[in-house]
Amino acid sequence: MKPRRQSCLVLFALALQLAAQTPPKVTTPKQALGFNLGDDYHVANYTQLETYWKKLASESDRAKLVDIGPTAEGRRQYMMIVSSPENMKKLDRYKEISQKLAHADGLTDDQVRALARDGKPVVWIDGGLHASETVGSQQLMEMVYQMLSRTDPETMRLLNDTIGLYVLANPDGQELVANWYMREKEETKRSLNGLPRLYAKYIGHDDNRDF
């Protein structure tokens, strides 16, 4: 191989490696919300989550936002699917495999093993069911951002090996609790005390038992 051609190939390989290590350019929580998730005296509501997730889904090839239906109060509940770009291209196939394995109708042992080899683990991760325990909803938003923006080996392994389904479990409750908490302009006066009604339309803290 001629030295010049060899040098070009080396530079091309280095460029590919650098591109693979460059963090994807997606909007940070602070850019979207005006504060970092977890900052003292700040809680994002569901309207902000919905707007932010729609933006992230438009920016990242690791993400797909799916409307999974209405909430009790008529909001749209969204699920963010997160995986590697390669897996995202084959979501329909992985969904088909998961359905076949779940039902197992008419499958032989060999067919089951083959489907298991071809498929990907699908992991449901939700947060915020008890809306007054506000960390659950906020960490879910932060985790989605981290999974879309990081390039460390462990994150890349998780993206390649699994398909994550991220769902805010109680959109109505998050909207109520966050709006109530953030109603005070003076940060140090913010409190969840005196929440005017249940954070779920029909039931309160026992909604996890009925869920």
C-alpha positions in Angstrom: 0.0 0.0 0.0 1.3 3.4 -0.9 2.3 5.6 2.1 -0.1 8.4 1.1 -3.1 6.0 0.7 -2.2 4.4 4.1 -2.1 7.8 5.8 -5.5 8.7 4.3 -7.0 5.4 5.7 -5.5 6.1 9.1 -6.9 9.6 9.2 -10.3 8.3 8.1 -10.3 5.7 10.9 -9.4 8.3 13.4 -12.1 10.6 12.2 -14.7 7.8 12.6 -13.4 7.1 16.1 -13.6 10.8 17.0 -17.2 11.0 15.6 -18.2 8.0 17.6 -16.8 9.6 20.8 -18.3 13.0 20.2 -21.4 13.5 22.5 -24.6 13.9 20.5 -25.8 17.5 20.4 -29.1 17.4 22.2 -30.8 20.1 24.3 -29.8 20.0 28.0 -32.5 20.2 30.7 -31.2 23.6 31.7 -31.5 24.9 28.2 -35.0 23.6 27.9 -36.3 24.4 31.4 -34.1 27.2 32.7 -32.8 25.0 35.6 -31.0 21.7 36.1 -33.2 18.8 37.1 -32.7 18.4 40.9 -31.9 22.0 41.5 -33.2 23.3 44.9 -36.6 24.9 44.8 -37.4 23.8 41.2 -39.7 21.1 39.9 -40.6 20.6 36.2 -44.3 19.9 35.5 -45.7 17.5 32.9 -46.2 20.2 30.3 -42.5 20.9 30.4 -41.7 17.2 30.2 -43.9 16.8 27.2 -42.3 19.8 25.4 -38.8 18.7 26.3 -39.3 15.1 25.2 -40.7 16.2 21.9 -37.6 18.3 21.3 -35.3 15.5 22.3 -37.1 13.0 20.0 -36.6 15.5 17.1 -32.9 15.8 17.9 -31.7 12.3 18.6 -31.6 9.1 16.5 -31.6 7.2 19.8 -35.2 8.3 20.7 -38.7 7.8 19.5 -41.7 9.4 21.3 -44.9 7.4 21.3 -48.4 8.6 22.4 -49.8 5.7 24.6 -53.2 7.3 25.2 -55.1 9.8 27.3 -54.8 10.4 31.1 -57.8 10.6 33.4 -57.7 14.4 33.0 -57.3 14.3 29.2 -53.6 14.9 28.8 -51.6 12.8 26.3 -49.3 10.2 28.0 -46.1 9.7 26.2 -43.5 6.9 26.2 -40.0 7.6 25.2 -38.3 4.6 23.5 -34.5 4.8 23.8 -32.0 2.5 22.2 -29.1 2.6 19.7 -29.8 4.0 16.2 -29.3 0.5 14.8 -31.9 -1.0 17.1 -34.3 1.9 16.4 -34.3 1.0 12.8 -35.6 -2.5 13.6 -38.1 -1.6 16.3 -41.0 -3.3 14.5 -39.0 -6.5 14.3 -38.0 -6.5 18.0 -41.7 -5.8 18.9 -42.7 -8.8 16.8 -40.2 -11.0 18.5 -41.3 -9.8 22.0 -44.9 -10.5 21.2 -44.2 -14.0 19.9 -42.1 -14.8 22.9 -44.8 -13.4 25.3 -47.6 -15.5 23.7 -45.4 -18.5 22.7 -48.3 -19.9 20.6 -47.2 -22.8 18.5 -43.5 -22.3 19.0 -41.0 -25.1 19.3 -38.1 -24.9 21.7 -35.7 -24.3 18.9 -37.8 -21.4 17.5 -38.0 -19.8 21.0 -34.2 -20.0 21.4 -33.7 -18.5 17.9 -36.1 -15.6 18.7 -34.4 -15.0 22.0 -31.0 -14.8 20.2 -32.4 -12.4 17.6 -34.4 -10.2 20.0 -33.4 -7.5 22.6 -34.4 -7.2 26.2 -37.2 -4.6 26.5 -37.0 -2.7 29.8 -39.9 -0.6 31.2 -38.7 2.2 33.5 -41.3 4.6 34.9 -41.3 7.3 37.6 -43.6 9.7 39.4 -46.5 7.5 40.3 -46.7 9.1 43.7 -46.5 12.7 42.3 -45.8 14.3 45.7 -42.5 12.3 45.8 -41.2 14.6 43.1 -37.8 13.0 42.6 -39.3 10.1 40.6 -40.6 12.3 37.8 -37.5 14.5 37.7 -35.0 11.6 37.6 -36.9 10.0 34.7 -36.4 13.2 32.6 -32.8 13.3 33.6 -32.2 9.7 32.8 -33.6 10.1 29.3 -31.4 13.0 28.7 -28.3 11.1 29.9 -29.1 8.1 27.7 -29.4 10.3 24.7 -26.3 12.4 25.3 -23.6 10.1 26.8 -21.0 8.1 24.9 -19.2 6.3 27.7 -18.8 2.5 27.2 -21.5 1.5 29.7 -24.1 3.8 28.2 -23.3 2.6 24.7 -23.5 -1.1 25.9 -27.0 -0.4 27.3 -28.1 1.3 24.2 -26.9 -1.6 22.0 -28.1 -4.4 24.2 -31.5 -3.2 25.4 -34.6 -1.2 24.4 -35.7 1.1 27.1 -39.3 2.3 27.5 -39.5 5.4 29.7 -42.9 6.5 30.9 -44.0 9.2 33.4 -46.5 7.2 35.4 -48.7 10.0 36.6 -48.8 13.0 34.3 -51.9 14.6 35.9 -50.3 14.4 39.3 -47.0 15.8 38.2 -48.8 18.8 36.6 -50.7 19.5 39.8 -47.9 19.0 42.3 -45.3 20.9 40.3 -47.6 23.9 39.5 -48.6 24.1 43.2 -45.0 24.0 44.3 -43.8 26.5 41.8 -46.6 29.0 42.4 -44.5 31.1 44.8 -42.1 33.5 43.0 -39.9 33.6 46.1 -38.0 30.3 46.0 -37.6 29.8 49.7 -41.3 30.0 50.2 -42.0 27.1 47.9 -43.7 24.1 49.6 -45.9 21.1 48.9 -48.0 21.9 52.0 -51.7 22.5 51.4 -52.0 20.7 48.1 -55.6 21.4 47.2 -56.7 17.9 46.0 -55.6 14.4 45.4 -52.8 14.0 42.8 -54.8 11.3 41.0 -58.4 12.0 39.8 -60.1 9.0 41.5 -57.7 7.8 44.2 -54.9 9.1 46.3 -51.8 7.5 47.7 -53.1 4.0 47.2 -53.0 4.3 43.4 -49.8 2.2 43.3 -51.8 -0.7 44.8 -54.6 -0.4 42.3 -52.3 0.3 39.4 
